[in-house]
């Protein structure tokens, strides 16, 4: 028997000592994520949900205490609510939330478990796309076709190719080391930074934050948030002015190249400089450096999580098309390099061993970031990707494996929306804010408390995720919960197909198309298996450059899309445009980026996440000059506010933020325990963000940027109660 259990997470594979319970990185991982430091401290934390709990109805969801009940009683109540909702209101009255990363395991994947369960029961209203890349998932197929869009989003040109061929990386939104270590489904071997380190390429990080690029590889070009498109236009303008534009590529490989050249004629470097805050000479110099060698233009996921988020993607592709290197090794365009370890992280010529799904017979859906609109405005119409749809009247919300009170915008509005359904059922290991807005809370196991299979797209190994701890209190696996509910509702055999969890793992492994592979028992004893046939030599758009048409209407890159133009959206016409960010009375732009100390809100109570807190609250960074103008010192508790809400945070003074910009990462558990002081006393920036879509085209999340004022908090701040269970109080 090995001296440690193997397991995995979205931020990397790891081992758990059988003797001490210590969590250590997987041997052979050259750059393990420090987020592993959150796992051990969270496992038996006081915020765990110990037993099934029912809300004591009084003040409303989010305010009430809970009563613990037996599993039989809780399951009977949940089954009755599901049955009653379908009979009285129809299948579309059930919303299957389950948006979130949850466990890295491919069988105990909460969204897959819930969606299979609800689909077999008659169907459910679903969400479409993601908070991460909601604008990209809609606009990219119009520009480059669905096949290439998938390549941009989840594959990209591989890092070994970039390391060998690229001279210059123009990184709009940066290449952030912390997010490079995170991949949906996990990453056994983190190699991105090592490839970047051995590369001769220089990185120009165009971002309001200095540390959005590895310090030893990058140059920082600070830019005013929301003005990247103006800079892209000016760079393309300069390429044309210098005679460095590849007009032949534009003619052969794009539709609308002439329109784009006309559009950028009004954005010379001098005008862009006034908009972006970058000197005209720096723009001219950068354009000439781009033309001097093999250049990769990348746009981070962050830029499309803002109002008009479709435009940086469209303009970035257009800039790369003007340069003419699309489809060349190490050149062209990339989206998400630095946003996740999966982009540029290799390719597997087969699928992953995932829990099989069945067709959902309900056709109703919402763009994922329109959840509050769904609940607040049943029967109203909304625009999406050229069509008009209607919000169904949802009576029951079933959420498993996610925390919308982390990733959604305007949390006060979301709380109001969650008052409306008749029933809210939530599966959670922890008493998150989402659990506190449920009527029925069912405690589920964590990764360490169950067996599973761990692998991400392009991964080097399949990991045996071996149970390393007994379930906490009465926590159960999601699969067992849904099997018990399906039995009460009359379709247990259809859901389970007569298999236990262990039998499902063997079945998924045996039918997995990776060959050759070890016998299951040998794989499980070894703890991992190297993935056969993996490649890391992808050059995005190489086949297109060689003559294979894209699956766009024209077969070419559509810098002008007659399809999108026909939708008639002023804020997203059929070509890239610069739309200036809105100004308002609040002086500072707040960047709400991904945290470096945890994945989203997962394990916020863990040791690595807690070590970064200031006075027990999320740190907010601001430039020393902005702090001095407000009488703020390093370490002060401060109050951020705007028309949407207010939060308390701990001030960190740093010249890594450009003047006029503050930065507060997402993921601090929402704590509304002192509403007279602040909407959130813990520092969740989504108390401050606007609940509005990127445009009528994609309706994507816009939570990356908002405007605020910051003041020093006077007096004694209230305690943080985010982790205190609401049971029995």
C-alpha positions as CSV (number, residue, x, y, z in Angstrom):
1,X,0.0,0.0,0.0
2,X,1.3,3.4,-0.9
3,X,2.1,5.8,1.9
4,X,-0.2,8.4,0.6
5,X,-3.6,8.7,-1.2
6,X,-3.6,10.4,-4.5
7,X,-6.2,13.1,-5.4
8,X,-6.7,16.1,-7.5
9,X,-8.2,19.6,-7.7
10,X,-8.8,22.2,-10.3
11,X,-5.5,23.8,-9.2
12,X,-3.5,20.6,-9.3
13,X,-3.0,17.0,-8.3
14,X,-1.8,16.2,-4.8
15,X,-1.1,13.5,-2.2
16,X,-2.5,13.0,1.3
17,X,-0.3,11.3,3.8
18,X,-1.9,8.2,5.3
19,X,0.1,8.8,8.5
20,X,-0.4,12.5,9.1
21,X,-3.0,13.7,6.7
22,X,-0.6,16.3,5.3
23,X,-1.4,17.5,1.8
24,X,1.6,17.8,-0.6
25,X,1.9,18.4,-4.3
26,X,2.0,15.5,-6.7
27,X,5.6,14.3,-7.2
28,X,6.9,15.5,-10.5
29,X,4.8,18.7,-10.7
30,X,7.4,21.4,-11.5
31,X,5.2,24.3,-10.4
32,X,2.5,23.3,-8.0
33,X,-0.2,25.8,-7.0
34,X,0.1,27.2,-3.5
35,X,-3.7,27.0,-3.4
36,X,-3.1,23.4,-2.1
37,X,-2.5,25.1,1.2
38,X,-6.3,25.7,1.6
39,X,-7.3,22.0,1.6
40,X,-6.3,20.7,5.0
41,X,-7.7,23.6,7.0
42,X,-11.1,23.4,5.3
43,X,-11.8,19.7,5.8
44,X,-13.2,19.9,9.3
45,X,-13.9,23.7,9.4
46,X,-16.8,24.9,11.5
47,X,-18.5,26.1,8.3
48,X,-19.2,22.5,7.2
49,X,-22.9,21.5,6.9
50,X,-23.2,18.7,9.3
51,X,-26.7,17.4,8.7
52,X,-29.7,18.0,6.4
53,X,-31.2,21.3,7.4
54,X,-34.5,23.1,6.9
55,X,-35.1,26.8,7.0
56,X,-37.2,28.2,9.8
57,X,-39.3,30.6,7.8
58,X,-39.4,34.0,9.4
59,X,-37.6,37.0,8.0
60,X,-36.8,35.5,4.5
61,X,-34.1,33.6,2.7
62,X,-30.7,34.7,3.8
63,X,-31.9,36.0,7.1
64,X,-33.4,32.9,8.8
65,X,-31.9,30.2,11.0
66,X,-32.1,26.5,10.2
67,X,-33.2,23.3,11.9
68,X,-31.4,20.0,11.5
69,X,-33.6,17.1,10.4
70,X,-33.1,13.4,9.4
71,X,-32.1,12.4,5.9
72,X,-35.4,10.7,5.3
73,X,-37.3,13.8,6.2
74,X,-35.2,16.1,4.1
75,X,-35.3,13.7,1.1
76,X,-39.1,13.3,1.5
77,X,-39.5,17.1,1.5
78,X,-37.3,17.6,-1.5
79,X,-39.0,14.9,-3.5
80,X,-42.4,16.2,-2.7
81,X,-41.4,19.8,-3.7
82,X,-40.1,18.5,-7.1
83,X,-43.2,16.4,-7.7
84,X,-45.6,19.2,-6.7
85,X,-43.8,21.8,-8.9
86,X,-43.9,19.6,-12.0
87,X,-47.6,18.7,-11.5
88,X,-48.8,22.3,-10.7
89,X,-46.5,24.4,-12.9
90,X,-44.8,22.2,-15.5
91,X,-41.2,21.1,-16.0
92,X,-39.9,24.5,-17.0
93,X,-40.8,25.8,-13.5
94,X,-37.7,24.0,-12.2
95,X,-34.4,25.7,-12.7
96,X,-31.3,23.5,-12.5
97,X,-28.7,26.0,-11.3
98,X,-25.6,24.0,-10.7
99,X,-23.3,26.6,-12.2
100,X,-19.8,26.4,-10.7
101,X,-16.5,24.5,-10.7
102,X,-17.3,22.3,-7.6
103,X,-15.2,19.1,-7.5
104,X,-12.6,18.4,-10.1
105,X,-13.8,14.8,-10.2
106,X,-15.4,13.6,-13.5
107,X,-18.0,11.3,-11.9
108,X,-18.9,13.3,-8.8
109,X,-19.3,16.4,-11.0
110,X,-22.2,18.2,-9.4
111,X,-23.6,19.8,-12.6
112,X,-23.5,16.5,-14.4
113,X,-25.2,14.7,-11.5
114,X,-27.9,17.3,-11.1
115,X,-28.6,17.7,-14.8
116,X,-28.9,14.0,-15.4
117,X,-31.3,13.7,-12.4
118,X,-33.5,16.6,-13.5
119,X,-33.6,15.6,-17.2
120,X,-34.7,12.0,-16.4
121,X,-37.4,13.5,-14.2
122,X,-39.0,15.5,-17.0
123,X,-36.5,18.3,-17.7
124,X,-35.7,21.7,-16.4
125,X,-34.9,25.3,-17.4
126,X,-31.2,25.5,-17.9
127,X,-28.5,28.1,-18.2
128,X,-26.3,28.6,-21.2
129,X,-22.6,29.6,-21.4
130,X,-20.4,30.6,-18.5
131,X,-19.5,33.5,-16.3
132,X,-15.9,33.1,-17.3
133,X,-16.3,33.5,-21.1
134,X,-20.0,34.3,-21.7
135,X,-19.3,37.0,-24.3
136,X,-16.7,34.9,-26.1
137,X,-18.9,31.8,-26.4
138,X,-21.4,33.8,-28.4
139,X,-19.4,36.3,-30.5
140,X,-16.5,34.1,-31.5
141,X,-18.6,31.6,-33.6
142,X,-19.8,34.7,-35.6
143,X,-16.2,35.8,-36.2
144,X,-14.2,32.6,-36.8
145,X,-16.9,29.8,-36.8
146,X,-17.8,27.4,-34.1
147,X,-14.9,25.0,-34.7
148,X,-12.2,27.6,-34.4
149,X,-14.1,29.3,-31.5
150,X,-13.8,26.1,-29.5
151,X,-10.1,26.0,-30.3
152,X,-9.6,29.5,-29.1
153,X,-11.6,29.0,-25.9
154,X,-10.3,25.6,-24.8
155,X,-7.1,24.8,-26.7
156,X,-5.1,27.6,-28.3
157,X,-1.6,27.5,-29.7
158,X,0.4,25.3,-27.4
159,X,3.0,26.8,-25.1
160,X,5.9,24.7,-26.5
161,X,5.2,26.2,-29.9
162,X,5.1,29.7,-28.4
163,X,8.4,29.1,-26.5
164,X,10.1,28.0,-29.8
165,X,8.7,30.5,-32.3
166,X,7.3,33.6,-30.7
167,X,9.3,36.8,-30.4
168,X,6.7,39.1,-28.8
169,X,3.5,38.5,-26.9
170,X,1.1,41.4,-26.8
171,X,-1.0,40.4,-23.8
172,X,-4.2,42.5,-23.4
173,X,-5.2,41.8,-19.9
174,X,-1.8,40.3,-19.0
175,X,-0.6,36.7,-18.5
176,X,-1.3,36.2,-14.8
177,X,0.8,33.4,-13.2
178,X,-1.8,32.6,-10.5
179,X,-4.6,31.7,-13.0
180,X,-2.2,29.8,-15.2
181,X,-2.1,27.1,-12.5
182,X,-5.9,26.5,-12.6
183,X,-7.6,24.3,-15.2
184,X,-11.1,22.9,-15.2
185,X,-10.8,19.3,-14.1
186,X,-7.3,19.7,-12.8
187,X,-3.7,19.7,-14.0
188,X,-1.3,17.0,-13.0
189,X,1.8,18.8,-14.3
190,X,2.1,22.6,-14.4
191,X,4.5,23.5,-17.2
192,X,3.2,26.8,-18.5
193,X,5.6,29.0,-16.6
194,X,8.6,26.8,-17.4
195,X,7.8,27.0,-21.1
196,X,7.5,30.8,-20.8
197,X,10.7,30.9,-18.8
198,X,12.7,29.1,-21.6
199,X,11.1,31.2,-24.3
200,X,13.0,34.1,-25.8
201,X,9.7,36.0,-26.2
202,X,9.1,39.2,-24.5
203,X,5.7,39.9,-23.0
204,X,4.1,43.3,-23.1
205,X,1.3,43.2,-20.5
206,X,-1.4,45.8,-21.2
207,X,-3.2,46.0,-18.0
208,X,-4.0,48.4,-15.1
209,X,-2.1,46.0,-12.8
210,X,1.7,45.5,-12.9
211,X,1.6,42.0,-11.6
212,X,-0.6,40.6,-14.4
213,X,2.6,39.3,-15.9
214,X,5.6,37.3,-14.6
215,X,8.2,39.9,-13.4
216,X,11.2,38.3,-15.2
217,X,9.5,38.1,-18.6
218,X,7.3,41.1,-19.0
219,X,7.0,44.8,-19.6
220,X,4.1,46.7,-18.1
221,X,2.2,49.1,-20.2
222,X,-0.5,50.5,-17.9
223,X,-3.8,51.3,-19.6
224,X,-7.0,52.9,-18.4
225,X,-9.6,50.1,-17.9
226,X,-12.1,49.7,-20.7
227,X,-10.0,51.4,-23.4
228,X,-8.1,48.4,-24.9
229,X,-10.1,48.5,-28.2
230,X,-8.9,52.1,-28.8
231,X,-5.3,50.9,-28.4
232,X,-5.9,47.9,-30.7
233,X,-7.3,50.3,-33.3
234,X,-4.3,52.6,-33.0
235,X,-1.8,49.8,-33.3
236,X,-3.5,48.6,-36.5
237,X,-3.6,52.2,-37.7
238,X,0.2,52.5,-37.2
239,X,0.8,49.1,-38.9
240,X,-1.0,50.5,-42.0
241,X,0.8,53.9,-41.8
242,X,4.2,52.2,-41.7
243,X,3.4,49.8,-44.6
244,X,3.5,46.8,-42.2
245,X,-0.1,45.7,-42.7
246,X,-0.6,42.4,-44.5
247,X,-3.2,43.7,-46.9
248,X,-3.1,40.5,-48.9
249,X,-4.0,38.4,-45.9
250,X,-6.9,40.8,-45.2
251,X,-8.1,40.4,-48.7
252,X,-7.8,36.6,-48.9
253,X,-8.7,35.5,-45.4
254,X,-11.2,38.0,-44.0
255,X,-14.6,39.5,-44.8
256,X,-14.8,43.2,-43.8
257,X,-11.1,44.0,-43.9
258,X,-11.9,47.2,-45.8
259,X,-14.5,48.3,-43.3
260,X,-12.0,47.7,-40.5
261,X,-9.4,49.8,-42.2
262,X,-11.9,52.6,-42.6
263,X,-12.9,52.3,-38.9
264,X,-9.3,52.6,-37.6
265,X,-8.5,55.6,-39.8
266,X,-10.0,57.8,-37.1
267,X,-7.9,56.3,-34.3
268,X,-4.2,57.4,-34.8
269,X,-1.8,56.9,-31.9
270,X,-2.3,60.5,-30.7
271,X,-6.0,60.2,-30.2
272,X,-5.7,56.7,-28.7
273,X,-3.1,58.1,-26.2
274,X,-5.7,60.6,-24.9
275,X,-8.2,57.8,-24.4
276,X,-5.8,55.1,-23.0
277,X,-3.3,57.1,-21.0
278,X,-0.4,55.7,-23.0
279,X,2.1,58.0,-24.7
280,X,1.8,58.2,-28.5
281,X,5.4,57.3,-29.0
282,X,4.9,54.1,-26.9
283,X,2.0,53.1,-29.2
284,X,4.1,53.7,-32.4
285,X,7.1,51.8,-30.9
286,X,4.9,48.8,-30.0
287,X,3.4,48.6,-33.4
288,X,6.8,48.6,-35.0
289,X,8.0,45.9,-32.6
290,X,5.0,43.8,-33.5
291,X,6.0,44.0,-37.2
292,X,9.6,43.2,-36.5
293,X,9.1,39.5,-35.6
294,X,6.7,36.7,-34.8
295,X,4.0,38.2,-32.6
296,X,1.1,36.7,-30.7
297,X,-1.8,38.9,-29.8
298,X,-3.6,37.6,-26.8
299,X,-6.8,38.8,-25.1
300,X,-7.4,37.5,-21.6
301,X,-10.8,36.3,-20.4
302,X,-11.1,39.3,-18.1
303,X,-11.5,41.8,-20.9
304,X,-14.8,40.3,-22.1
305,X,-16.3,40.3,-18.6
306,X,-17.2,43.9,-18.9
307,X,-19.8,46.0,-20.7
308,X,-19.3,45.7,-24.4
309,X,-17.1,42.7,-23.7
310,X,-17.5,41.3,-27.2
311,X,-15.5,44.2,-28.7
312,X,-12.0,43.5,-27.4
313,X,-12.2,40.0,-28.9
314,X,-13.4,41.2,-32.3
315,X,-10.8,44.1,-32.3
316,X,-8.0,41.8,-31.1
317,X,-8.7,39.3,-34.0
318,X,-8.8,42.2,-36.4
319,X,-5.4,43.5,-35.1
320,X,-3.9,40.1,-35.6
321,X,-5.4,39.9,-39.1
322,X,-3.8,43.2,-40.1
323,X,-0.5,41.9,-38.9
324,X,-1.1,38.8,-41.0
325,X,0.5,36.1,-38.9
326,X,-2.7,34.2,-38.0
327,X,-2.0,30.5,-38.6
328,X,1.8,30.8,-38.3
329,X,3.7,29.0,-35.5
330,X,3.8,31.3,-32.5
331,X,1.9,34.1,-34.2
332,X,-1.6,35.3,-34.7
333,X,-4.2,35.4,-32.0
334,X,-4.9,33.7,-28.7
335,X,-7.7,34.0,-26.1
336,X,-7.2,32.8,-22.6
337,X,-3.4,32.2,-22.5
338,X,-2.7,33.1,-18.9
339,X,-6.4,32.9,-17.9
340,X,-6.3,29.1,-17.4
341,X,-3.7,26.4,-17.7
342,X,-5.8,24.5,-20.2
343,X,-5.3,27.1,-23.0
344,X,-2.0,26.2,-24.7
345,X,-1.8,23.2,-22.4
346,X,-1.8,20.3,-24.8
347,X,-4.4,18.2,-26.6
348,X,-5.8,14.7,-26.1
349,X,-7.2,13.0,-29.2
350,X,-10.1,11.5,-27.3
351,X,-12.8,12.6,-24.8
352,X,-12.7,12.5,-21.0
353,X,-14.3,9.8,-18.8
354,X,-17.4,11.8,-17.8
355,X,-20.7,10.9,-16.3
356,X,-23.1,10.4,-19.2
357,X,-25.9,12.8,-19.8
358,X,-29.4,12.5,-21.2
359,X,-31.4,14.9,-23.3
360,X,-33.2,17.6,-21.4
361,X,-36.7,17.8,-22.9
362,X,-37.3,21.4,-21.8
363,X,-36.0,24.0,-24.3
364,X,-36.3,27.0,-22.0
365,X,-33.0,28.5,-21.0
366,X,-31.3,31.7,-19.9
367,X,-27.9,33.2,-20.5
368,X,-26.1,32.1,-17.3
369,X,-25.6,35.7,-15.9
370,X,-29.3,36.5,-16.2
371,X,-30.4,34.4,-13.2
372,X,-31.8,37.4,-11.2
373,X,-33.8,38.6,-14.2
374,X,-35.2,35.1,-14.6
375,X,-36.5,35.0,-11.0
376,X,-37.6,38.7,-10.8
377,X,-39.2,39.0,-14.2
378,X,-41.1,35.9,-15.3
379,X,-42.9,36.3,-18.6
380,X,-40.7,39.2,-19.8
381,X,-38.7,38.9,-23.0
382,X,-35.0,39.2,-23.4
383,X,-32.7,39.4,-26.4
384,X,-29.9,36.9,-27.0
385,X,-27.9,36.2,-30.1
386,X,-30.4,37.6,-32.6
387,X,-33.6,36.1,-31.1
388,X,-36.2,37.1,-28.5
389,X,-36.9,34.7,-25.7
390,X,-39.2,34.7,-22.7
391,X,-38.2,34.0,-19.1
392,X,-40.2,31.1,-17.7
393,X,-42.0,31.3,-14.3
394,X,-39.6,29.4,-12.1
395,X,-41.0,28.1,-8.9
396,X,-38.2,25.8,-7.7
397,X,-34.5,26.4,-7.8
398,X,-32.2,23.4,-7.4
399,X,-28.5,24.3,-7.0
400,X,-25.6,21.9,-6.6
401,X,-21.9,22.6,-7.0
402,X,-21.8,26.4,-7.2
403,X,-22.2,29.6,-5.3
404,X,-24.0,32.3,-7.2
405,X,-23.6,34.6,-4.2
406,X,-20.0,34.6,-5.1
407,X,-20.0,34.9,-8.9
408,X,-23.1,36.9,-9.7
409,X,-23.4,40.7,-9.8
410,X,-25.3,43.0,-7.5
411,X,-25.8,40.6,-4.7
412,X,-28.5,42.7,-3.0
413,X,-30.6,42.3,-6.2
414,X,-29.8,38.6,-6.3
415,X,-30.9,38.2,-2.6
416,X,-34.2,39.9,-3.6
417,X,-34.5,37.5,-6.6
418,X,-34.0,34.5,-4.4
419,X,-37.0,35.4,-2.2
420,X,-39.4,34.7,-5.1
421,X,-39.3,30.9,-5.8
422,X,-41.5,28.7,-3.8
423,X,-38.7,26.3,-3.0
424,X,-34.9,26.5,-3.1
425,X,-32.8,23.3,-2.6
426,X,-29.1,23.5,-2.3
427,X,-26.3,20.8,-2.0
428,X,-23.3,22.2,-0.1
429,X,-20.4,21.0,2.0
430,X,-20.2,24.4,3.6
431,X,-22.6,27.1,4.9
432,X,-22.0,29.5,2.0
433,X,-24.3,32.4,1.3
434,X,-26.1,30.3,-1.3
435,X,-26.8,27.6,1.3
436,X,-28.1,30.3,3.6
437,X,-30.7,31.2,0.9
438,X,-32.1,27.7,0.6
439,X,-35.2,26.1,2.1
440,X,-33.6,22.6,2.1
441,X,-29.8,22.2,2.6
442,X,-28.3,18.8,1.9
443,X,-24.7,18.2,3.1
444,X,-22.4,16.7,0.5
445,X,-19.0,15.2,0.7
446,X,-15.8,17.0,-0.3
447,X,-13.1,15.7,-2.7
448,X,-11.2,14.0,0.1
449,X,-14.3,12.1,1.2
450,X,-15.0,10.1,-2.0
451,X,-13.4,8.2,-4.9
452,X,-13.3,9.8,-8.3
453,X,-11.4,10.3,-11.6
454,X,-9.5,13.5,-12.1
455,X,-8.3,14.9,-15.5
456,X,-8.4,18.2,-17.4
457,X,-8.4,18.8,-21.1
458,X,-4.9,18.2,-22.5
459,X,-3.7,16.8,-19.1
460,X,-0.6,14.7,-18.8
461,X,-2.2,12.1,-16.4
462,X,-5.4,10.7,-15.3
463,X,-5.5,10.8,-11.5
464,X,-7.1,8.3,-9.2
465,X,-8.8,10.5,-6.7
466,X,-8.8,8.3,-3.7
467,X,-10.9,8.7,-0.6
468,X,-8.6,10.0,2.1
469,X,-11.1,10.9,4.9
470,X,-14.4,9.8,6.3
471,X,-17.4,11.9,5.4
472,X,-17.9,14.8,7.7
473,X,-20.8,14.2,10.1
474,X,-23.8,13.0,7.9
475,X,-22.5,14.3,4.6
476,X,-23.3,12.1,1.6
477,X,-22.1,11.8,-2.0
478,X,-24.2,13.7,-4.5
479,X,-24.8,10.5,-6.5
480,X,-26.3,8.8,-3.5
481,X,-28.5,11.8,-2.8
482,X,-29.9,11.8,-6.3
483,X,-30.3,8.0,-6.4
484,X,-32.4,8.3,-3.2
485,X,-34.5,11.1,-4.7
486,X,-34.9,9.3,-8.0
487,X,-36.2,6.2,-6.0
488,X,-38.8,8.4,-4.3
489,X,-39.8,9.8,-7.7
490,X,-39.9,6.5,-9.5
491,X,-36.9,6.5,-11.8
492,X,-34.0,5.1,-9.7
493,X,-33.0,2.5,-12.3
494,X,-32.9,5.0,-15.1
495,X,-30.6,7.3,-13.0
496,X,-28.3,4.7,-11.6
497,X,-28.4,2.0,-14.4
498,X,-28.0,-0.4,-11.5
499,X,-24.5,0.7,-10.6
500,X,-22.9,1.9,-7.4
501,X,-20.4,4.7,-7.4
502,X,-17.5,2.2,-7.5
503,X,-19.1,0.4,-10.4
504,X,-19.6,3.7,-12.3
505,X,-15.9,4.6,-11.8
506,X,-14.9,1.2,-13.3
507,X,-17.4,1.6,-16.1
508,X,-16.3,5.1,-17.0
509,X,-12.6,4.0,-17.0
510,X,-13.3,0.9,-19.1
511,X,-15.2,2.8,-21.8
512,X,-12.7,5.7,-21.9
513,X,-11.2,5.7,-25.3
514,X,-7.6,6.3,-24.2
515,X,-5.5,3.4,-25.4
516,X,-3.4,1.7,-24.3
517,X,-4.3,1.9,-20.7
518,X,-3.7,-0.1,-17.6
519,X,-6.3,-2.4,-16.0
520,X,-8.4,-0.4,-13.6
521,X,-7.1,-2.1,-10.4
522,X,-3.5,-1.4,-11.5
523,X,-4.3,2.2,-12.3
524,X,-6.0,2.6,-8.9
525,X,-3.1,1.1,-7.0
526,X,-0.6,3.3,-8.9
527,X,-2.7,6.4,-8.3
528,X,-2.3,7.8,-11.8
529,X,-1.8,6.9,-15.4
530,X,0.0,8.9,-18.1
531,X,-2.3,9.9,-20.9
532,X,-1.5,8.1,-24.1
533,X,-1.2,10.0,-27.4
534,X,-1.1,13.5,-25.8
535,X,0.2,16.3,-28.1
536,X,1.4,19.8,-27.4
537,X,2.2,21.1,-30.9
538,X,-1.1,22.8,-31.8
539,X,-0.8,25.9,-34.1
540,X,-4.2,27.5,-34.0
541,X,-5.6,28.4,-37.5
542,X,-2.8,26.5,-39.3
543,X,-5.3,24.5,-41.3
544,X,-7.2,27.6,-42.2
545,X,-4.0,29.3,-43.4
546,X,-3.3,26.2,-45.5
547,X,-6.7,26.5,-47.2
548,X,-9.3,24.8,-45.0
549,X,-12.3,27.1,-44.8
550,X,-13.7,28.2,-41.5
551,X,-17.3,27.2,-40.7
552,X,-18.4,30.9,-41.0
553,X,-20.9,31.9,-43.7
554,X,-18.1,33.1,-45.8
555,X,-15.5,30.5,-44.8
556,X,-13.2,33.3,-43.8
557,X,-12.6,35.4,-40.7
558,X,-15.6,37.8,-40.4
559,X,-14.3,41.2,-39.4
560,X,-17.8,42.2,-40.6
561,X,-20.6,39.8,-39.9
562,X,-23.8,40.5,-41.8
563,X,-25.5,38.0,-39.5
564,X,-24.7,40.1,-36.4
565,X,-25.3,43.4,-38.3
566,X,-28.8,42.0,-39.1
567,X,-29.7,41.7,-35.4
568,X,-29.7,45.5,-35.1
569,X,-27.9,45.8,-31.8
570,X,-26.5,49.4,-31.4
571,X,-24.1,48.3,-28.7
572,X,-22.8,45.3,-30.8
573,X,-23.0,46.0,-34.5
574,X,-21.6,43.6,-37.0
575,X,-18.0,44.8,-36.7
576,X,-15.5,45.9,-34.0
577,X,-16.1,49.3,-32.6
578,X,-14.7,51.3,-29.7
579,X,-17.4,52.2,-27.2
580,X,-16.0,54.4,-24.4
581,X,-16.5,53.1,-20.8
582,X,-19.2,55.0,-18.9
583,X,-18.1,57.7,-16.5
584,X,-20.0,58.5,-13.3
585,X,-19.6,60.3,-10.0
586,X,-17.3,57.6,-8.5
587,X,-13.7,58.5,-9.0
588,X,-12.0,55.1,-8.8
589,X,-12.2,52.2,-11.2
590,X,-12.4,48.9,-9.3
591,X,-10.9,45.8,-10.9
592,X,-12.7,42.7,-9.6
593,X,-10.3,40.0,-10.8
594,X,-9.7,36.4,-9.9
595,X,-8.0,35.8,-6.5
596,X,-4.5,34.5,-6.2
597,X,-5.2,32.8,-2.9
598,X,-8.1,30.5,-3.9
599,X,-10.2,29.4,-6.8
600,X,-13.2,31.8,-6.9
601,X,-14.8,31.4,-3.4
602,X,-13.7,27.8,-2.9
603,X,-12.1,27.1,0.5
604,X,-12.0,30.8,1.4
605,X,-11.6,29.6,5.0
606,X,-8.4,27.7,4.1
607,X,-5.0,28.7,5.5
608,X,-3.5,30.2,2.3
609,X,-6.6,32.3,1.6
610,X,-6.8,33.5,5.2
611,X,-3.1,34.5,5.4
612,X,-3.8,37.2,2.7
613,X,-6.7,38.8,4.6
614,X,-6.3,42.1,6.3
615,X,-8.1,42.5,9.6
616,X,-10.0,39.4,8.6
617,X,-11.2,40.9,5.4
618,X,-10.3,40.7,1.8
619,X,-7.5,43.1,0.8
620,X,-8.1,46.0,-1.6
621,X,-5.1,47.4,-3.3
622,X,-4.9,51.0,-4.3
623,X,-2.1,53.4,-5.4
624,X,-0.3,55.3,-2.6
625,X,-1.3,58.6,-4.2
626,X,-5.0,57.7,-4.2
627,X,-4.7,56.5,-0.6
628,X,-3.0,59.7,0.5
629,X,-5.7,61.8,-1.1
630,X,-8.2,60.0,1.1
631,X,-6.2,59.8,4.3
632,X,-5.8,56.0,4.0
633,X,-2.8,54.1,5.4
634,X,-1.7,50.6,4.7
635,X,-3.7,48.2,6.8
636,X,-6.7,50.5,7.4
637,X,-10.1,49.0,7.2
638,X,-11.8,50.9,4.4
639,X,-15.3,51.2,3.0
640,X,-15.9,50.9,-0.8
641,X,-19.3,52.1,-2.0
642,X,-21.3,53.0,-5.1
643,X,-25.0,53.0,-6.0
644,X,-25.2,49.2,-5.9
645,X,-23.8,48.6,-2.4
646,X,-20.8,48.9,-0.1
647,X,-18.1,46.6,1.3
648,X,-15.5,46.7,4.0
649,X,-12.0,45.6,3.1
650,X,-8.4,45.9,4.3
651,X,-6.3,48.5,2.5
652,X,-3.0,47.5,0.8
653,X,-1.0,50.4,-0.7
654,X,0.8,49.3,-3.9
655,X,2.3,50.9,-6.9
656,X,1.3,47.8,-8.8
657,X,-2.0,49.5,-9.3
658,X,-2.0,52.4,-11.7
659,X,-3.4,55.7,-10.3
660,X,-7.1,55.9,-10.4
661,X,-7.5,52.1,-10.1
662,X,-8.2,49.9,-7.2
663,X,-8.2,46.1,-7.1
664,X,-10.4,43.8,-5.0
665,X,-10.5,40.1,-5.9
666,X,-13.7,38.1,-6.0
667,X,-14.4,35.2,-3.7
668,X,-14.6,36.5,-0.2
669,X,-17.7,34.9,1.2
670,X,-20.6,37.4,1.2
671,X,-21.3,38.6,4.7
672,X,-24.4,40.8,5.1
673,X,-24.5,40.5,8.9
674,X,-24.2,44.2,9.5
675,X,-26.3,45.9,6.7
676,X,-26.3,49.3,8.5
677,X,-22.5,49.4,8.1
678,X,-22.0,47.7,4.7
679,X,-23.7,45.4,2.2
680,X,-20.8,43.0,2.8
681,X,-18.4,43.4,5.8
682,X,-16.0,40.7,4.4
683,X,-15.1,42.3,1.1
684,X,-17.1,40.6,-1.7
685,X,-16.8,43.0,-4.7
686,X,-20.0,41.7,-6.3
687,X,-21.9,43.8,-3.8
688,X,-20.7,46.7,-5.9
689,X,-21.0,45.4,-9.5
690,X,-23.9,46.0,-11.9
691,X,-26.2,43.2,-12.9
692,X,-26.2,44.0,-16.7
693,X,-25.2,42.0,-19.7
694,X,-22.2,42.7,-22.0
695,X,-24.7,43.4,-24.8
696,X,-27.9,42.0,-26.2
697,X,-25.8,39.7,-28.3
698,X,-24.2,37.6,-25.6
699,X,-25.7,38.8,-22.3
700,X,-22.4,37.9,-20.7
701,X,-21.2,38.7,-17.2
702,X,-19.9,42.2,-16.6
703,X,-18.4,41.7,-13.1
704,X,-14.8,42.5,-13.9
705,X,-15.0,46.3,-13.6
706,X,-17.1,48.8,-11.7
707,X,-16.6,52.3,-10.3
708,X,-16.4,53.1,-6.6
709,X,-15.3,55.6,-4.0
710,X,-13.1,54.5,-1.0
711,X,-13.0,56.0,2.4
712,X,-11.3,55.1,5.6
713,X,-13.6,53.3,8.0
714,X,-14.0,55.1,11.3
715,X,-14.7,53.3,14.6
716,X,-14.7,49.6,15.3
717,X,-15.7,47.5,12.3
718,X,-18.2,44.7,12.8
719,X,-16.9,41.1,13.1
720,X,-16.9,38.8,10.0
721,X,-19.5,36.1,10.5
722,X,-19.3,34.6,7.0
723,X,-18.2,31.2,8.3
724,X,-20.6,30.9,11.3
725,X,-23.2,28.2,10.8
726,X,-26.9,29.5,11.0
727,X,-28.1,26.3,12.6
728,X,-30.0,26.6,15.8
729,X,-29.5,30.3,16.2
